[in-house]
Amino acid sequence: MKQALAILRFLRHCEERGERAALVTLTDVTGSATRAPGEHMAVAESGRSMGSFSGGCVEAAVIAEAQETLAEGRARHVRYGNGSRYIDIRLPCGGGIDLLFTPSPDRRQIDRVIAVLEGREPVTLHLSLDGTVVAARSRADDRTLWRDTIFSVCHDPVLRLVVMGHGAEPTAMLDIARAYGADVMLLSPQDSLVEDAREKGMSADLLRFVGRVDGLAIDPWTAVVTLFHDHDWETPLLLQVLEQRPFFIGAMGSMKTHLERQRRLLDAGAERDDIARVVGPVGLIKATRDPQTLALSIMAQVVQAYEATTAFDKPHPDRWAMSHPHGFIEHHARSKRHGDALQSPTIVDVDQTVIADARYASKEDEAHAQHI
């Protein structure tokens, strides 16, 4: 759940102000619904709230019910929509949702969940029908589901995006990633870019020389995107990233640039299977011409990969999980400049055939890719 950490912090802030609050959890869905099981909403006794389940259809009723549970001091499990005792509350999609109301959840357990998530580890919240709350670091087989009278909710660390590069593209990328709610970090050789990011409250470090970066720690819930025009900066950083397990690695540039990138990584000693993890050209929209459209295109691809990695009915990733649409592509130059082609006949299997088009090399160098 994207807002889990913010909602849990809301609960903690309420208690710090001396105000009681309830944690409301979506446990079951019948038919169609806008949210999946495991989503939360927090409601303070004053009526302030954070989170939603239906985009406005039932939120007023949820707030009122939460206030009642706070006054009564007992947990409730209530259905809204199809099959509900509240005949005047209906979901436009025609479905039904079951919500577990937990009044004044144990502060120690909420603090524990927050600490684990802030430490970039997955956590599971066990919610009982009697209002008991227990938090624990997630195990590999944990899922969001019912176990007898206990509903377990798995939460992953928030998406983190590490942006490396210079020029106008990193600024657009950071802005859209922050608007989405991602935790962002910038690495750039451009002083003004680093200063601007820091002024906006973002984490940013200056790259002073071409090479590896000290202390670059990347976990399975982190994506890395390189946005360099001077690609000399890129190779050592990608080599360092490939030693770790981000769920997504993407690099800006044309297909010709990506072929050259693969050659550089291969010459630097990277394994072909690792090189195939780098998505290039990055982004869902082909041949974008402006930084804002490119940033939107990349962010959509990153979020798509993150959602696939953290889907509630899938295991938590203990290894990197990423879709690489092109894999390792061998470049066959049919022009007279034979020295440009990669020499190895091996091509890593890829997910789709890549057809030579305008994103490839120039007309003089009629490049094409093969899919085996």
Secondary structure, 3 states (H helix, E strand, C coil): CCCHHHHHHHHHHHHHCCCCEEEEEEEEEECCCCCCCCCEEEEECCCCEECCCCCCCCHHHHHHHHHHHHHHCCCEEEEEECCCCCCCCCCCCCCEEEEEEEECCCHHHHHHHHHHHHCCCCEEEEEECCCCEEEEECCCCCCCEEECCEEEEEECCCCEEEEEECCHHHHHHHHHHHHHCCEEEEEECCHHHHHHHHHCCCEEEECCCCCCCCCCCCCCCEEEEEECCCCCCHHHHHHHHHCCCCCEEEECCCHHHHHHHHHHHHHCCCCHHHHCCEECCCCCCCCCCCHHHHHHHHHHHHHHHHHHHCCCCCCCCCCCCCCCCCCCCCCEECCCCHHHCCCCCCCCCCCCCCCCCCCCCCCCCCEECCCC
